[in-house]
């Protein structure tokens, strides 16, 4: 992943988009994350999964699991 980040400008740009989620209004973060994850390359899926578990909350059949850190604390 690091090699792709250093050599592929598009890949690096997509990876940096995750940090931009902190600048989006809290009510829009989950939707924005969904839109980003639909466009991300397979190589970034582990990073997306980490962010989802830690900051967004994993999707479950009955809604979303509680993330480690609440969006309001970003």
N, C-alpha and C positions, 0 to 999 in steps of 0.2 A: 504494500500500500504506500509506503514512504517513497519508493522509487517512482510510482505513478504520480504521486503528488509533486515530486521534484521535476519530472520530465513531461508531464501532460497538463497543459494549462487549463483545459476544460475540466479535467478531473479535480485539479486543485481548486478551481472556482466552485465546483459543486460541493466539495468538502467544506469550504469556508462558509457556504450558505447556511450551514447548521448553526453557526454562531450568530447569524443574523436573526434567528428566531427570537433572541433576547430583546430585539428592538421592536418587535411586533406587539400590538396590544394583546393582553392576556387572553381575551375572549376569542382571538383569532389564531392563536398559536397552534392548536390542535389541527385545525383545517390547513394551515400553512405547512405544518409538518407532513400531513398527508399528501399534499401537492408535491412537496419536495421529494418525498420517498418514492413517489410514482416515477419520477424522472431520474433517480440516481442509478449509477452503474452497479452491477452486482458486487464489484470489489468493495464498495462502500457500505454494503448491507450490514456488516458487523458493527460499524460505527453508528448507523441508524438504529440498530437494535439496542445498543447501549444507551443512546440518547432517549429512545422510547421508554425503556425500562426505568431510567434514572429521572427523566424530566417530564415526560408526557404521560406515561402510564400505558402498559400493554393493553391491547384490545382483548376483551373477553366477551363471551356470548351475552353477558348481561350488562355490558358497558365497558368501562376502562378500569383497570386496576389503579390503585393509588400509587403515584410515582414516589420515588425517594425524596424528592424536593418539590414542593408545591410551586406552581408557576408564578404565584404572587411574590415569591422570594427571589426571583431572577433579578 
